[in-house]
Structure formats: structure tokens, C-alpha cells
Amino acid sequence: MDISDVLTRLRDFTDERDWAQFHTPRNLVLALVGEVGELAEVVQWRTDEEVLEHARTAEGHEALADEIADVFTYLLGIADALDIDLDEAVNAKITKNAEKYPAHLARGSNAKYTELP
Ligand SMILES: [Mg+2]
């Protein structure tokens, strides 16, 4: 997936509907929260095993893929509205996390970085 192609498509979709006027960062963050809620709705009340089982069905796979795509497109829209290069931001954050969680200290541990030895 090329993020810039997706971003172009998303901007075209928005412009064709004249929706940019509604896509303030605040509104997009709230829409993202709503979509995270919809994703949560797909997995709620299911055990971990049941979620994986659901994801293997056509209906479950589509429901999860739709909500994950909604979450991603809102994240992309928020980054765009705030002039944040998502590719650069994600890579910078992974680097920061790698520094916070050195593999030799964090391997196999679920401890927060402040609790690592
Ligand atoms: Mg949705």
C-alpha cells in the first residue's frame, strides 16, 4: 500500500463531496473514536479464540476489515489536516519506542518502559 496514493484518493473522495469543511482535526479525532468503538463492537463479548474464529468467516473478516479501514482512513485524515507526514511520524515513533524498549531488556516482558530493569 502506498500511503500517498491512499491519501490522494481520500482527498478526492472528500473534495467530490465538499466535506473538507467538516473535517477539522477535532471532528476527525471524534470520528476516529467512533470508528474505534465500531471495531471494538466487532470483538466485544467474544473470547480471543472466538475473535480469531470470527475473522476466518467471510462476514467477520469483512466487518473487521471495514472497521480497520475506517480507523486507518480517519488517522490518515487527521494527519493530513494537521500537516503531519504519517509515514515519517510512524517511523520516528517506532525509533523512539525501540529506544524506550531495548530488545535485550524488553524481550518477553509486558512491563512499561519505566519498569524495565
Ligand atoms: Mg465504521
Residues whose N, C-alpha, C, O or C-beta is under 5 A from the ligand:
A	BS01	MG	E35 E38 D66 E67 D70
